[in-house]
């Protein structure tokens, strides 16, 4: 839950971030560090707790840029921003000085909401457990029906229903073939945001794409992204160079951690175990 909170807090602050991005990032992180990643998708507690915690953290942290800078981080915050403007309240650095009742009212509502959520959720645990006892043959059609109805009500178009069916089949095939469908969903969420932000940046740069590399912030972010993408390819090359430098530093620590050799054991056994651990 602590890792999920951190995974959801920072994407929630960023413009364009939100609950979906935070939940997917937290799920991918937990699955990557899990000793048995095959449990994910089969009821692993980490795969449920981390995305839900990240979801709640992102919903809260998205208020930070809105209340302090007047920048809505996502569509939900944009609606709240518009509601404040209708009431004659300008969100931004002067909000705390001009309308402290609104600012602290939002903060207090978060505490009250979490307390009410806790009070309502604890008695409902038994109901949620009973839902889990429903056979998948009954629960799956109901879930598919609700998903199709939700897709249709967005634009009231049958095309959206067929689109959901096609991507559902694609996700099923990806899972059967061993591909992770999470990054594909994340790409669809971030794709439109990246396109809009790229157009705006190119307008600012006067159509010159080198501005992405010459500006310090964007250049640093692109360098980090490139480093993370190439790290699996670079790691086998740099490991033989780094290992001789690290081995003299960690060998004394390993030597202390190795248990004392029992009586009658050859004296070189401990040194052999140290050498194996160092490798």
Order of alpha helices (4+ residues) and beta strands (2+ residues): alpha-alpha-alpha-alpha-alpha-alpha-alpha-alpha-alpha-alpha-alpha-alpha-alpha
